[in-house]
Amino acid sequence: MTSPPLGETTALVTGASAGIGAATARKLARDGADVALVARREGRLTDLADEIAADHGVDAHVVPADVSDRAEVTAAVESTVDTLGSLDGVVVNAGVGRGSDVETLSEEQYRTMMDVNVDGAFYTAREALPHLREEAGSLVFVGSFAGQYPRPFNPVYAATKWWLRGFAHSLAGQVGDDDIGVTVVNPSEVRSEFGSEEGVPFEERFEPGEVTEPEEVADAIAFAMRQAPPTTINSIDVFRRDKFSHF
């Protein structure tokens, strides 16, 4: 019997309670990886962990944490290594969008996006790097179409994703000799709970097939994670072919 491509590996996924994060955890578990599920909603993580363990026969470790809190990120990584034995891959997925135009954006909305999308990504990467270096592992950042092209609807959200992409590619250069694969996956709109804090979530705003599904983004993330070091998969764009027709 052929071994699963990620058998005997451990992957940590932030923002794992729903959407892209939950879909990614399922995909990685299907490929044989033990998974650490990181998010704030412990109940959802527990349900997902039970599902993954039953469906794929891997270990699923629940780690309630807020990625904007440095101490909680440190504890989450340490708990993952202590419980699952190693850390071979990390998916930096947690992200939020708040508000729209700059003139009416509140300081709280601005701070929330910066804390989660920027600080959370930095904390997660920084804590994971020593373990990924030891295992010749993979670090996958979930960026955005908005981090590549101007997004008039929400310039601050777009700016956090431009930062993320710049950080990821620059980090790839810094650890390029360490056999750590660094990849940015850039989806456009995804039918998920994204946007629920500000009104109608994308899963209700768009019909099936109208925009990208979480599972399609998860496929790209899993593809990046399956590459043997040193990976040459630096960036993956995930969006419908008609996306540019809106420009």
C-alpha positions as CSV (number, residue, x, y, z in Angstrom):
1,M,0.0,0.0,0.0
2,T,1.3,3.5,-0.9
3,S,1.9,5.7,2.1
4,P,-0.1,9.0,2.1
5,P,2.1,11.9,0.9
6,L,2.1,13.6,4.3
7,G,2.2,10.5,6.5
8,E,4.2,10.8,9.7
9,T,4.1,14.6,9.5
10,T,2.5,17.3,11.7
11,A,0.8,20.5,10.4
12,L,-0.5,23.4,12.4
13,V,-3.3,25.5,10.8
14,T,-4.4,28.8,12.2
15,G,-7.9,30.1,11.7
16,A,-9.0,26.4,11.6
17,S,-12.5,26.7,12.9
18,A,-14.2,27.5,9.6
19,G,-13.7,28.2,5.9
20,I,-10.3,27.8,4.3
21,G,-8.7,26.8,7.6
22,A,-11.2,23.9,8.3
23,A,-11.0,22.8,4.7
24,T,-7.2,22.8,4.8
25,A,-7.1,20.8,8.0
26,R,-9.4,18.2,6.3
27,K,-7.2,18.0,3.2
28,L,-3.9,17.7,5.1
29,A,-5.4,15.0,7.3
30,R,-6.6,13.1,4.2
31,D,-3.0,13.2,3.0
32,G,-1.9,11.6,6.3
33,A,-0.8,14.5,8.4
34,D,-1.5,14.9,12.1
35,V,-3.0,18.3,12.5
36,A,-3.0,21.0,15.2
37,L,-6.1,23.2,15.0
38,V,-5.7,26.8,16.1
39,A,-8.5,29.3,16.5
40,R,-10.5,31.1,19.2
41,R,-13.7,29.0,18.9
42,E,-12.8,25.9,20.9
43,G,-16.2,24.2,20.4
44,R,-15.8,24.3,16.6
45,L,-12.3,23.0,16.8
46,T,-13.3,20.1,19.0
47,D,-16.1,19.1,16.5
48,L,-13.6,19.3,13.6
49,A,-11.0,17.3,15.5
50,D,-13.5,14.5,16.2
51,E,-14.5,14.5,12.5
52,I,-10.9,14.4,11.2
53,A,-9.9,11.7,13.6
54,A,-12.9,9.5,12.7
55,D,-12.6,10.1,8.9
56,H,-8.8,9.9,8.5
57,G,-7.4,8.0,11.5
58,V,-4.9,10.8,12.3
59,D,-4.3,12.7,15.5
60,A,-6.1,16.1,15.7
61,H,-4.9,18.4,18.4
62,V,-7.2,21.3,19.5
63,V,-5.3,24.4,20.5
64,P,-7.6,27.4,21.4
65,A,-5.6,30.6,20.8
66,D,-5.8,34.1,19.5
67,V,-3.1,34.7,17.0
68,S,-2.9,38.4,17.8
69,D,-1.6,37.4,21.3
70,R,2.1,36.6,21.2
71,A,2.0,34.5,24.3
72,E,-0.9,32.4,23.1
73,V,0.9,31.7,19.8
74,T,4.0,30.7,21.6
75,A,2.0,28.3,23.8
76,A,0.1,26.9,20.8
77,V,3.3,26.0,18.9
78,E,4.9,24.5,22.1
79,S,1.7,22.5,22.8
80,T,1.7,21.1,19.2
81,V,5.3,19.9,19.4
82,D,4.8,18.5,22.9
83,T,1.6,16.6,21.9
84,L,2.3,15.6,18.3
85,G,6.0,15.2,18.5
86,S,7.2,17.6,15.7
87,L,6.1,20.5,13.5
88,D,6.6,19.9,9.8
89,G,4.3,22.4,8.3
90,V,2.4,25.6,9.2
91,V,-0.5,27.2,7.4
92,V,-0.8,30.9,8.4
93,N,-4.4,31.3,7.5
94,A,-6.1,33.4,10.3
95,G,-7.3,36.7,8.9
96,V,-10.1,39.2,9.2
97,G,-11.7,42.1,7.2
98,R,-13.4,45.0,8.8
99,G,-15.0,48.2,7.5
100,S,-14.4,49.6,4.0
101,D,-13.5,53.2,3.2
102,V,-10.6,54.9,5.0
103,E,-12.5,57.9,6.2
104,T,-15.1,56.0,8.2
105,L,-12.8,53.1,9.3
106,S,-12.7,53.1,13.1
107,E,-9.4,52.8,15.0
108,E,-10.8,49.5,16.5
109,Q,-11.4,48.1,13.0
110,Y,-8.0,49.2,11.8
111,R,-6.3,47.7,14.8
112,T,-8.1,44.4,14.6
113,M,-7.0,43.9,11.0
114,M,-3.4,44.8,11.8
115,D,-3.4,42.7,14.9
116,V,-4.7,39.5,13.2
117,N,-3.5,39.8,9.6
118,V,0.0,41.3,10.3
119,D,1.0,40.6,13.9
120,G,-0.6,37.2,14.0
121,A,1.2,36.1,10.8
122,F,4.5,37.4,12.2
123,Y,4.1,35.7,15.6
124,T,3.1,32.4,14.0
125,A,6.0,32.4,11.6
126,R,8.6,33.5,14.2
127,E,7.6,30.7,16.6
128,A,7.4,28.1,13.9
129,L,10.7,28.7,12.2
130,P,13.1,26.8,14.6
131,H,10.9,23.7,14.3
132,L,10.5,24.0,10.6
133,R,14.2,24.3,10.1
134,E,14.8,21.2,12.2
135,E,12.3,19.2,10.0
136,A,13.0,20.9,6.6
137,G,9.3,21.9,6.8
138,S,6.9,24.1,4.9
139,L,5.4,27.5,5.8
140,V,2.3,28.4,3.8
141,F,0.7,31.9,4.0
142,V,-2.8,32.5,2.9
143,G,-2.6,35.8,1.1
144,S,-5.2,37.4,-1.2
145,F,-6.0,38.7,-4.6
146,A,-6.3,42.0,-2.7
147,G,-2.6,41.7,-1.8
148,Q,-1.6,41.8,-5.5
149,Y,-3.9,44.3,-7.1
150,P,-5.5,47.5,-5.8
151,R,-8.7,47.0,-3.9
152,P,-10.6,50.3,-3.6
153,F,-13.3,48.7,-1.4
154,N,-11.0,48.3,1.6
155,P,-7.5,49.7,1.3
156,V,-6.4,48.8,4.8
157,Y,-7.4,45.1,4.4
158,A,-5.6,45.1,1.1
159,A,-2.5,46.7,2.7
160,T,-2.3,43.9,5.3
161,K,-2.3,41.3,2.6
162,W,0.3,43.3,0.6
163,W,2.4,43.2,3.8
164,L,1.8,39.5,4.2
165,R,3.0,38.8,0.6
166,G,6.1,41.0,1.0
167,F,6.9,39.4,4.3
168,A,6.5,35.9,3.0
169,H,8.7,36.4,-0.1
170,S,11.4,38.2,1.8
171,L,11.3,35.5,4.5
172,A,11.7,32.9,1.8
173,G,14.9,34.6,0.8
174,Q,16.2,34.8,4.4
175,V,15.6,31.1,5.1
176,G,16.3,29.9,1.5
177,D,19.4,27.9,2.6
178,D,17.5,26.2,5.4
179,D,15.3,23.9,3.4
180,I,12.2,25.6,4.7
181,G,9.6,25.9,1.9
182,V,7.7,29.2,1.9
183,T,4.7,29.6,-0.3
184,V,1.9,32.3,-0.6
185,V,-1.5,31.2,-1.8
186,N,-3.5,34.1,-3.1
187,P,-7.3,33.5,-3.4
188,S,-9.9,36.0,-4.5
189,E,-13.4,35.9,-3.0
190,V,-14.0,32.6,-1.2
191,R,-17.5,31.3,-0.2
192,S,-16.9,31.2,3.5
193,E,-17.9,33.0,6.7
194,F,-15.6,35.9,5.7
195,G,-17.5,39.1,6.0
196,S,-20.0,37.9,8.6
197,E,-18.7,40.5,11.1
198,E,-19.6,43.3,8.8
199,G,-22.9,42.0,7.4
200,V,-23.6,39.2,4.9
201,P,-20.9,36.5,4.8
202,F,-19.5,35.5,1.5
203,E,-21.1,32.0,1.7
204,E,-24.5,33.7,1.5
205,R,-23.5,36.6,-0.8
206,F,-22.3,34.3,-3.6
207,E,-23.9,31.3,-5.2
208,P,-22.0,28.0,-5.5
209,G,-19.7,28.2,-8.5
210,E,-19.8,32.0,-8.6
211,V,-16.5,32.4,-6.7
212,T,-13.8,30.2,-5.2
213,E,-14.7,27.5,-2.7
214,P,-12.7,26.9,0.5
215,E,-11.8,23.4,-0.7
216,E,-10.2,24.8,-3.9
217,V,-7.9,27.0,-1.8
218,A,-7.2,24.0,0.5
219,D,-6.1,22.0,-2.5
220,A,-3.5,24.6,-3.4
221,I,-2.3,24.7,0.2
222,A,-2.0,20.9,0.4
223,F,-0.2,20.9,-3.0
224,A,2.4,23.3,-1.6
225,M,2.8,21.3,1.6
226,R,3.4,18.1,-0.4
227,Q,6.5,19.4,-2.2
228,A,9.7,17.9,-1.1
229,P,12.4,20.4,0.1
230,P,13.7,22.6,-1.2
231,T,10.3,23.6,-2.7
232,T,10.2,25.8,-5.8
233,I,6.5,26.5,-5.4
234,N,6.7,30.1,-4.2
235,S,3.3,31.5,-5.1
236,I,-0.1,30.1,-6.1
237,D,-3.0,32.2,-7.4
238,V,-6.5,30.7,-6.9
239,F,-9.4,32.5,-8.6
240,R,-11.9,32.0,-11.4
241,R,-10.6,32.6,-14.9
242,D,-13.1,35.4,-15.4
243,K,-11.8,37.3,-12.4
244,F,-10.0,39.9,-14.6
245,S,-13.2,40.6,-16.6
246,H,-14.3,42.8,-13.6
247,F,-11.4,45.1,-14.1
